[in-house]
């Protein structure tokens, strides 16, 4: 079921960031009514990131897509209500899917929104591959990509790797991680759809992986970018971060970091 919803990209919605994606501002884990209301009312905020899981609302038993971060599976905010609140807000959203079993139902909820109301940047995010230092099972890549392309082929796909850290040695994204990602999206890149991708990379690892990530951007085409993110407890060298951004270009890197 492909919906004829035209693309709305960040650089078109906010032309002032076209040459410097690091200027995009974010809210993180916007998984409650209170946090979402605060984000919507913040005039400086551009993109709202929230997590979608299978669960139920407080005081209810119905299982549905809700906004929460694992291991939580209860919330005061459903995906349907999240969409109702953000649609008129003139913000972009990044929906982070933690479980493949909830993806299609979530996309069906979005497809019930009148297409003329989906006139803002919408990203679908998932960790579709196993990455450095991780034994965590990723979201099934072929199913996730097929569903997203089936329902909303022109929305931005934000794709990443599950990751971990090793206190004994620095980790990085290696050439195998890059090739696996390129292979995963190859069918979409080779199709006639002008899809947009951003690759979600953990900043602590990305800063050790400059040549590999340069290769990823070069081989994946012009409509691609990186989105730097960080986990609780990660430490970053600000000088190294600035050098990394300068090398790859501010027009190719979103910086979704609390310190920014």
N, C-alpha and C positions, 0 to 999 in steps of 0.2 A: 504494500500500500504506500505508494509514493505521493506525498503531498506537494502541490505546486506552490511551495512557500519560497519566495525569492531570498537569496542570501543577504544577510546584513552583517558586514564585517566591522570589526573594531575600528579599522582605519577609515571606514566610510562614516561610521556613526560619530566618531570623534576625529575629524580631519587633522586636528592640531597635534595628534600623536603619530601621524603617519611616518615621520622620520625618526621618531624616538619612542618606541614601545615601552621603554622603562618608565615613562610618565603615566602609564595606566595605573590607577589606584584600585585597591582590592579590599574586600571584607573576606574573612576566613571563617569556615565552619559556621555559616549563617543558618543554623539548624533549629531556631526557635522563633516564635512570633516576635518576641522582644528584640532579638538580634536583627531579624529581618526588618522590622519597623525602623530600628535605628539606622540600618544601612540605607534604606529607601529615603529616609529624611536627611541623610548626609549629602550636602550639595557637592562635596569634593570627591565623593566615591563614584567609581565607574562600574567596576565588575563585582558581582556578588557570587562568591563561591559557597556551595552548599553540598552536603552529602546525601545521597539517596540510598535507603536500605529498605528491606522488607520488615515491617513491624506494624504496630498499632498505636492509635492515639490514646492518650491518658483517658481512662474511664470507658474505653471501648474495646471490643474484642475483634472487630474486623481487621484482617491482615491486608495491608495495602502499602504502596510506596509512601514512605514518610521521610522526613528530614532528620537524620541522626547519624552519628559516627559510631561504627562498631567499637566496642561490643554492645552499645546501646541499641535497643530495638523498640523504644517508646519515645513519643514526642508529643508536643502540642501543635505540631505543624505537619500537615500532609503535603505531598507534592502538588495535589490539586489546588489546595489553598495557597501554597507558595506561588504557583503560577498566577492565580487570581490576584495576588497582592503585587507581584512584580510587573505584570503586563502593562499597567499604565505608568510605571515609575520612571521610564527613560533611563534604565540601567541595563547593563549586560549581565548575563548569568553564565556560570560554569557549574554544571551538574556532574558531580563525581559519583559514579556508580561503583559500588563495592561488591555487587553480587549479580551475576549474569541472569539469575532467575527473576529479577525484578525489572530488567531493562525493557522488555517488550510492553509490559503493562504500563510502565512509565511513559514510553513513547506514545502509547495509545491515549494516555491522559493529555499529553501535549497536543496530539492530533485533534482532540476535541475542542481546543482553543481556536476561535475564529482566526484564520490565517492572517487577516489584516491586523490582528493584535500581536502577532509574532514578528514585530518590526524592529527588533533590537538584537544585538549580538547574543547568540546562544551557542555554548560549547557543550559537547558531550565528552566527559573525561573518564578514562579507566586505565588501570595498569594491566596491559594485555600480555606482557612478557615478564618472565623471571629475570631479574637483573642482579647487579653486584651484591654479594653478601646476603642474598635472600633465599630462603627455602619456602616462602609463602607462595601459595598457588595463585596465579594471576587470573583475571577475568578472561574467559575463553575468547581468544582474539577473533576467530573467523565468525563466530556467532554475533559478537558485539558489533563488528564492522558491518556484517550483513544487515542486521536490524537497523542500525543507524542510517545506512545508505538506503534501505528500503523505505523508511518513514520520512527522513529528512536529509536527502543527499547533499544539500547545499550548506548545512550547518557545519561549523568548525569541529573537527575531531581533535581532541586533546588526548594524546596517547603516551603512556609511560611504562615503566618497568617497576616491579616490586623491588625493594632495596633493603639493605641492612648496612650496618657499619661494623668494622673490625677495629677494636681499640689497639691492636698490635701492629696494624699496617694500614696505609691509605688504600682505599678502593677507588675504582674508576669504571667508566663505561668502556668496554674494549671493543675491538672490531667485530667480534661475534655478536655482541649486543646490537651494534649498528646494523649489521647485515640481516639479523633476524627481524628488526623493525622494518627495514626496507622491503624485505620479502613479504611481511605481513600486509603492507599497504600497496604492494606492487600492482595488484589488479585494479585498485581504485585509481592509482596514478596513470595507468595505461588506458583507462577508459576515457570517454568523452566528457565525463563530469569534471568540472573545474573545482575539485574539492580543495579545501583548506585544512592544513594540519598544523598543530603546535605540539611539540614533543616535550612532555613534562619531565624535567630532569632535576634530581636532587642536587642542590647547589654544592654541597660538600663533596660530592662525587664528580659533578660536572667540571669543577675547577681543576680537577686532575685529568681531564679528558678532552682538552681543547682540540687536538688533531682529529680525534674520532668524531666529535660533534660538528666540526667543520665539514667533514666528509658527509655526515648525515644531511646537513642542510644543502650541500652541493648536489647530492644525488637525488634528493627528494623534490627538488624543484623550487620555483620562486614563491609559491604560495604557502611557504612553511616557515616556522619559527621555533624557537625554544621558549619554554616557560620555566624559569628557575623557581624551585620551591624548597622549603627547609622543614625539617622535623624538629620537634621539641628536643632540646639538648644539643643540637648541631652547633658547631662554631665555625665561623667563616673569617677569612682574612680579607678585610675590606679592600686592601691594595690589590690583592690577587683577583678579587671580584671585579674591580674596576678595569683591570687589564683584560680580563676575560671578555667583558662587555665591549671594550674598545676593539678587540681583535675580531669579534664576530659581527659587530655592528649593532647600534642601538635600534636599527630598523628591523632586526631579526630576533630580539630578545625581550620577552616580558619578564618582569622581576616581581614575582608574587611572594615577597619576603616580608615578615613582620618588621624587620629592621629598616625597611624603606617606607 
